[in-house]
Amino acid sequence: MPCDRSGKNERDVSFLPVKRPLKCRASSPICMSMTYAHATTGNGFASSSSADTAQRLRRVQRLAWLLDAAFRVPGTRFRVGVDAVVGLLPVGGSVIMGLVSLYIVWEAWRMRLPTAVLGRMVANIVLETMVDTVPVAGDLFDAAFKANLRNVALMEQALGLRK
């Protein structure tokens, strides 16, 4: 349902699930390309639904668990994930896992979390990735710091699910 170009100067798009109704000018390039599908996909025209947010949160929770706590160290209660194992590869493993960790930040951005939360999440990843480049000590830090689980906790806190 593209913008109405039938001679009206503005078109009411208040049916869209946004906090405040949008007015779309027919001459606007955004309006010319905006369809109902655009408005409901969470790409800047409308807020994402709670079901979509819950699905994204579950997805990043599973990924963070896989990256940081998937395997139990035998004889201990300590858990490590794929991040710590792949991080054993010199430099390249740390960079690869740092890029995978940025997926969680991207999902948080798509969920429209505050910029301060996103900045803290990026700082956690940068810290873990940089320290992980140091042989042995960096790998131990990586296994203990668990930046991905920290980032999911920040997301939950920003969404009001955790105190």
N, C-alpha and C positions, 0 to 999 in steps of 0.2 A: 504494500500500500504506500507508494511514493507520495510525496507532497502534492497537494492540490494546486494545479496551475490554471484553474478555471477563471482567473480574474480576481479572486480574493487576494488581499495583500497578506493576511495572516491566516493560519489554520490552527485550531485548538487540537492539541494532542493530549488532552487531559486523561484519556482512557489508558494511557501508559502507566505502568506501575512505578511511579516516581513519587518522591515526597512533595514536590510542587509541580504544578502543571507547566509544561513547556509551550512556548509559542514559537511557531516555525514560520519564518518568512519564506515565501515561495522563491524569492530571488537568492536566498542563501545557498551556498554550495553544500553546506551540511544538510540542509533540508532536501535538496535535490537528490542526495544520495541516501538519505535515511529512510529505511523501511521499518515495518513493524518488527521484522526479524532482528534488525540492528538494535532496535530499542529494547528488546527483551533479552539480548544475549549478554548483557553486563559489560559492554565495551565502552562505557562512558555516557551512554544516553539514558540508562535506567539502572537502578540498583539491583543487585542479584537477589534472588529469592532466598528464603531461609532454608529451603530444601537443597538448593544449589550450594549454599554456604556449608551446610552440614555435610554434604557429599565431598566437597573440597577438603574440609577439615579431616574427615575420616581418611581420605586419600593421603594427606600429608602426615597424619599420625602413623599410618602403616609404613610409609616410606621412612620416616624418622626412626621408627622402631627397627626397621631392617638395617638402616645405616649405622645406628648407634647401640643397639641392644639385642640383636638377633641370636647371639650365641652365648651360652653360659660357660665361663672358664671352669673346667672340672675341679671339684673340691672347694670351690669358693662360691660366694653369692655375686661375684662380679660378672658383668655382662659386657661383651664387645660386639660390634657390628661389622658390616662389610666395610665401612669407612676406615676402621682401624686396620683391617686386614689388607685392603688395597693400599692404604697409606704406607705400608711397609716398603712399597716400591719407591726407589729414590726419586724425589721431586715430582715426577710425573704422576704418581699415584695421588699425591696431595692435591695437585692442581685438578686432576680429573674429579676427585671426590668433592673438591670445593665447588666446581661447576655443577655437579649433581645437587649439592646442597642449595645452590641458588634457585633451584626449582621451587623449593618451599617458600622462598622469599617472593618469587613470581606469583605463586598462588595467593600469598598474603596480599600482594599488590592488587590482584584481580578481585580479592574480597574487599578491597577498599579500606584496608587497615590504615591507621594514622601513619604519617611519614616518620614520626619519632620511633614507632615500633619497627617499621621497615629498616630504618637506620641502625637500630640496635641489632636487628637480625643480621644485617650485612656485616656489622662489626664483629659479631660472634663468628661468622664464617671466615672473615679475613683473619681474625686472631688464630683460629684453629688451623687454617691453611698455612699461615706463615710459620707458626711454631712447629707444625708437623714437618716442615722442610728440614728441621734439625734432626740428624740421625738419632735413633734410639730414644732420647729424651722427648723429642717431638712426638714420637709414636705413643709413648706412655701418656703424654699430655692429651693427645687426641683420643685415646681410649677412655680417659677420665673426664674430660671436659664435656663431651657429648653436645656439641653445638646444635645439632638438628633437634634433639629432644628439648633443649632450651628454647629454640625458636618456636616449636609447637606450643610450648607452655606460654610464651609471649603472645602467640596468636590467640590461645584460649583466654588469656587474661584480657586482651584487648576486646574480645567478643563477649566478655562478661561471664565466661563459663568457669573461671578459676579465680581465686582471690590471691 
